[in-house]
Amino acid sequence: MTITLTHFLLISAVLFTLGLYAVLTRRNAIMVLMGVELILNSANINFLAFSRFGGMDIEGQMAAIFVIILAAAEAAVALAIVLNIYKRFNTVNVDEISFLKD
Amino acid sequence: MLDTIILNLTSILPEVIVTATLCVVLLVHLFDRKNIQLMTMLTVAGLLAAFYVLSGTVGANSTAFSGMLSVDPFAHFFKIVIVLATIVVALMSRTSDEVNAERATIGEYYFLLLTMALGMMFMVGASNLLMMYLTLEMSSLSSYVASGFTRKAKDSSEASLKYLIYGAFSSGVMLYGISIVYGLTGTLDLNGINTVLQQGSSSPLALLVATIFILVGFGYKISAVPFHFWTPDVYEGAPTAVTAFLSVASKAAGFAMMMRAFKVMFIDPAATGLAEGSWALLSGIPLQHALMVLSVLTMTLGNLVALWQDNVKRMLAYSSIAQAGYMLLGLVVFGNDGFAAVMIYFAVYLFMNLGAFYAVMLVANTIKSEHVDHYKGLGKRAPLLAVALSVFLVSLTGLPPTAGFIGKWMIFLSLINAKMIGIAIVGVLNSVVSLYYYVRIIRNMFLREDQSGETAPLQFSIDQKMLLLFLLIPTLYFGLFFDQLVQFAQMSVQMFGMR
């Protein structure tokens, strides 16, 4: 069996769905952020697969590199914010951190 | 090679100046930690220099960095709005108690402010999908941190976490949409995508899904319903100066990016039989209907929920959601008129919304409350502030003779010219609803007596009054003398490479 573009797209769609599911159902802030990472990486797989199999230029691979760097920067900022939350509230459960309400 | 880089850098000189300023601020912060005056002065000086360069390059129309960034009149207009908003917010922050409580890290605050501004200035020019995503994240990442800047306050920390989760999620979905568009068209350049799409899409369904995913990212940035959930919490929890900045500059940048993306990607240049200044979308993309639904939902929900708010800051948050709805009406037109109307709206929104938040911040500084009941009797205790706040609120409602009226008038006029009377009526009805909650604050200030028996007049320093007047005067001026503003906006609709 040869691996084609469809396989990659399938994998990325599954990853995207899992990420979406994690963001929507998980209550732990860290788990939510991991869901976001899954979404970003599913997009990366798309970029790479299209670039490799779609007969397209290098632009997709370049995009993937930028996204990887950005994901790292985002993780750094996100963890700092979560750390600050933990110091303030002693929990990282997003349901318990909601004092701003109607 | 070096020559082209230098040439490109000169065409984005305002951004270069802002970058230099933020480096200087960060460096000075290392040596002189608590000098608020110096930090403000450096920030404002850098921004004024950027503003000066901007005012000298009106009409420039080119691209930089091999088509990554457009330096065109459209971007130029929004850069002016963003730089002005940043200057006002920097001056606002200097007298903000919330910000000054974090004296030891004050340099970082101005650094974050400038990074946000820089990201937004790139956003308005981005003409490549990857560039759009990167610049959106650049302004978002610093916004997350800035909204949690007062680390000691629980509200502020919560605001930054909520902003982070919604923001990271929405931009992730947007990126997935971008990757699908790349797969369908083989390029990330907006003009290139347009060229490919003109030949007809191979998979209309995939294109539709990708467009919706990208719309999620834009919707989050401009806080359009149903991507608005972060807005009330973040606006209430963040320091008021940051809230004011997010509500004006961030929204302006998001709108500019969205307008450019949709216009350049989805317009059909071969369409014939159109009125002067209007465009046709490529077939198979029901963008106009999607935006119409989004706009009606946004203004209706924003206005209806604002009716029940007792915290003035939260009320203004819902009001700013509703304002985004009015601005989306201008996009629905899909013509130069509508786009110009949105730009005029932003020019006046800059003054009235920053003014409203500034007044709320000054009140919170002195009476330590943002509750609408505590505004009772302010008409007697702080006459100038109460009058100014009333003018800003009347302007946000869109009543003459304030600038807000001109903004709304231009948007409704463009709708009527495009024969979309029904949706214009929805907009007008919404303005009537919004009158109720805006007037509630004015009524409390002037017609209700303070129950606590507190009658001592509120004291404001001379520079606080000056800044208030600086925001108040244009709000009234543009309500009466709007010709030049309207002309400038109509001139600035021009995007690079477009008719």
Contacts between the chains, C-beta under 8 A, distances in Angstrom:
chain1	res1	chain2	res2	distance
A	9	B	183	7.9
A	12	B	179	7.9
A	16	B	176	5.6
A	19	B	172	7.2
A	20	B	173	7.9
A	23	B	165	7.7
A	23	B	169	5.2
A	29	B	161	6.5
A	29	B	165	7.1
A	32	B	165	5.6
A	32	B	169	7.8
A	33	B	165	7.5
A	33	B	168	6.9
A	35	B	169	7.7
A	36	B	165	7.9
A	36	B	168	4.5
A	36	B	169	5.7
A	36	B	172	5.1
A	39	B	169	7.4
A	39	B	172	3.7
A	39	B	173	6.6
A	39	B	175	7.4
A	39	B	176	6.2
A	40	B	172	5.3
A	40	B	175	6.3
A	42	B	176	6.2
A	43	B	172	7.3
A	43	B	175	4.3
A	43	B	176	4.5
A	43	B	178	7.1
A	43	B	179	4.4
A	44	B	179	7.8
A	46	B	176	7.1
A	46	B	179	3.6
A	46	B	180	6.7
A	46	B	182	7.4
A	46	B	183	6.3
A	47	B	179	5.1
A	47	B	182	6.3
A	49	B	183	7.9
A	50	B	179	7.2
A	50	B	182	5.7
A	50	B	183	4.1
A	50	B	186	7.7
A	54	B	183	6.2
A	54	B	186	6.4
A	55	B	186	8.0
A	56	B	182	7.7
A	56	B	186	4.4
A	56	B	187	7.8
A	57	B	186	7.6
A	59	B	130	7.9
A	59	B	182	7.4
A	59	B	187	6.6
A	59	B	188	5.6
A	60	B	182	5.9
A	62	B	130	7.6
A	63	B	130	4.8
A	63	B	178	8.0
A	63	B	179	7.8
A	63	B	182	7.1
A	63	B	188	6.5
A	66	B	130	6.2
A	66	B	134	6.2
A	67	B	133	7.8
A	67	B	175	6.6
A	70	B	133	8.0
A	70	B	134	6.5
A	70	B	137	5.5
A	73	B	137	8.0
A	73	B	141	6.6
A	74	B	137	6.9
A	74	B	141	6.4
A	74	B	168	6.2
A	77	B	141	5.3
A	77	B	144	6.1
A	77	B	145	6.3
A	77	B	164	7.5
A	78	B	144	7.8
A	78	B	164	5.6
A	78	B	168	6.7
A	80	B	145	7.7
A	81	B	144	6.2
A	81	B	145	7.2
A	81	B	148	6.1
A	81	B	157	7.8
A	81	B	160	5.2
A	81	B	161	5.8
A	81	B	164	5.4
A	82	B	161	7.0
A	84	B	148	6.5
A	84	B	151	6.0
A	84	B	157	5.6
A	84	B	160	7.6
A	85	B	157	5.4
A	85	B	158	7.5
A	85	B	161	5.1
A	88	B	151	7.8
A	88	B	154	5.6
A	88	B	157	4.7
A	89	B	154	7.1
A	89	B	157	7.5
A	89	B	158	8.0
A	94	B	161	7.3
A	94	B	165	6.9
A	97	B	158	5.3
A	97	B	161	6.3
A	98	B	158	7.1
A	98	B	233	7.9
A	99	B	154	6.3
A	99	B	155	6.7
A	99	B	158	6.2
A	100	B	155	6.0
A	100	B	158	5.9
A	100	B	159	7.0
A	100	B	162	7.9
A	100	B	232	7.4
A	100	B	233	4.4
A	100	B	236	5.2
A	100	B	237	5.3
A	102	B	232	7.6
A	102	B	305	7.6
A	102	B	308	7.0
A	102	B	309	7.4
A	102	B	314	7.8
